[in-house]
Amino acid sequence: MKKYILFDHDGVLVDTEYWYYKAGERALADIGFTLDKNQYLRDMTQSLGTWAQARRAGIDEQTISKQRAVRNDFYQEYLRTEAIEIEGVVETLAELSKYVRMAIVTTAKRVDFELIHKKRNIKQFMEFVLVREDYERTKPHPEPYLTGLKRFGATKEDTLVVEDSNRGLNSAVAAGIDCVVVHNEFTKAHDFSRASYRIKSLIELRGLILNVN
């Protein structure tokens, strides 16, 4: 049985992917640019984000930098006001805490992470959290998950990563850690062929943990 779990955050423990997209859509609409959702989802499979379409349309970096700050404000507004809980997450973490040690490895910025968890009950089950400011190279580079292993003092063999994107999956694979991918409508078109396991919801993770040698 695995002894450690390193969780991705957005899309795995909280339902924030859609609101991140909406914040970018609003920020670009402010300058008269319409963000195409289908292209955005395709860009995500290539580890590209909100600004890829704008750059292809010739929008300059100074404008993008300005609108990035606007996007961040919109996103924090959504985090404060929208329902982003995923059903069964807290209950699943409470059950898993009887068997494994857990932590979060996320590309979320610290300010966003702390805003999300100001009034939620997820952090209590985690030994530590690594946010974007805690490592140099982001996913799909292996550094985030290797940093998590080091913090735990864990081996790759004793650890499982839980992800919802190919970017995160590739980070786990590059780190040499088995990865289970949990279904997310926003990332369902990603290539998950290198995942060790696939589950429809986090609720299934307890059964998987107890049956993995």
Order of alpha helices (4+ residues) and beta strands (2+ residues): beta-alpha-alpha-alpha-alpha-alpha-beta-alpha-beta-alpha-beta-alpha-beta-beta-alpha
